[in-house]
Amino acid sequence: MQIQQEIRDFIGRDMSRNVAQVQNGDSLLETGILDSLGVLALVSFIENRYAVAISDDELLPENFDSIDAIASFVSRRRGRDSA
């Protein structure tokens, strides 16, 4: 739950998006919360905050479409990078 909250906080605070009514499983792309520039800002945040490198081939909607998807992606990457 901590990753979800940190992602939510970043989107709300640093990207000035209203995420109060957004559920963790809601599509951030379809709702317009994230656009292509927003995804890039989020990727930069994730790389810096969680010390993971994200390759271009990982920039897929299934990895960045919702707060849950982002948190799951970060958890998988952190597990892989520490192995």
N, C-alpha and C positions, 0 to 999 in steps of 0.2 A: 504493500500500500504506500510505502514511502516514495517509491519511484513515481507512481501515479500522481501523488500530491506535488512532488517537485516539478513534474511536467506541467501540471495544471497551473501551479504558481508561476512558472516561467512564461507560459502562454498569456496568462492574465496580466502579470506585472510587466514583463519586459517587451511583450508584443502588443500590449494594450488591447487585448481581446476580451470580450465578456464571456467567460466560461462558466459563470455561476449556474446556468440552467443546463449545461452540457453534461450528459452522463458519460462515464468512462468508456462505454461501448459505442457512443455516437460517432459518426463519420465527421472528422474535422475538415475533410476536403469538401464533402457534399454540403455541409452547413456554411462553408465559407470562412470558417475560423482560421484555416490554413490555406494559403495559396503557395505557389512555387517558391516565392521569396521567403515566406514563412517557414516552409520546410527546410530551406537552407539555414535560416537562423536557428531553427530547432536542432538541426544536425550539428551545427557549431556548438551549441549549448551542450548537447549530449556528449560530443567528443571531449569537451573540456571538463564537464562535471563528472563523467563516469570513466574517463581515461580509456576510451575505445576509439579506434579508427573505423570510420564507415566508408566503405568503397562505393563507387558509383553504381555497381550492380546490386547493391543493397537498398538503393533509394527506390523502393517499390511501395505502392499504396498499401499492400498488406502489412508492411512494417511501420507505416506512418499515418494510417488512416484514422486511428482512434487513440485515446490515451491508453487504453488497455493494450492495444497492438504495440505501441511505442514502448511501454513498460516491459512487455514480454520480449520484444526485440532486444532491449537493453540488458535484460536479465540473461538471455541466451548469449549475447556478445560478451558480457562480463564473465560468464562461466567458461566460454571458449577461450578467451584471452588469458584467463588465470590458469588454464590447464597446461 
